[in-house]
Amino acid sequence: MSTFRDFVHEISGGDKMDISEMTVGVSASGMGEYRGTLQMELLTKTADDLNTAYDTIKTSVDMAWQGASAEKFKNDLRNMIDAIIEDLGHEYQDLDSRLKELEQFYYDQDRMLAEE
C-alpha cells in the first residue's frame, strides 16, 4: 500500500514537476485531475477493497457456517458495507465542494494579482 506522500508525489508529477511552461498561477486541469484522483483513491479503490473483503468473508462463511444466522450475518455485513460506501460518497461530495471553493478562491487571487 502506498503512503500519502507517494500519492502526492504521483499526482504532482513526481520528479518531473516544472514551472517553465506555466502561464497562470493556477492550473484548472491540474485541479480537476487532483479531484478526479482523489475520487478514484477515496471512493473507487475503497469500495473495491470493501467489496473484495466482503467476497472473501462470504466465501469463508459459506464454507464453515450454515443456516439462517449465516444468511443474516452476510446480509448485515453487506448492508454495513453498502452504508459505508454511501457515506464515503457523501463525504467525498463535501470534500469536492470544498475543493471547488478553494479552486475559485485561487482563481480570484490569481486574477487580482494579474490586475494589480
Buried (B, 14 or more C-beta within 10 A) or exposed (E): EEEEEEEEBEBEEEEEEEEEEEEEEBBEEEBEEBBEEBBEBBBEEBBEEBBEEBEEBBEEBEEEEEEEEBEEBBEEBBEEBBEEBEEBBEEBEEBBEEBEEEBEEBBEEEEEEEEE
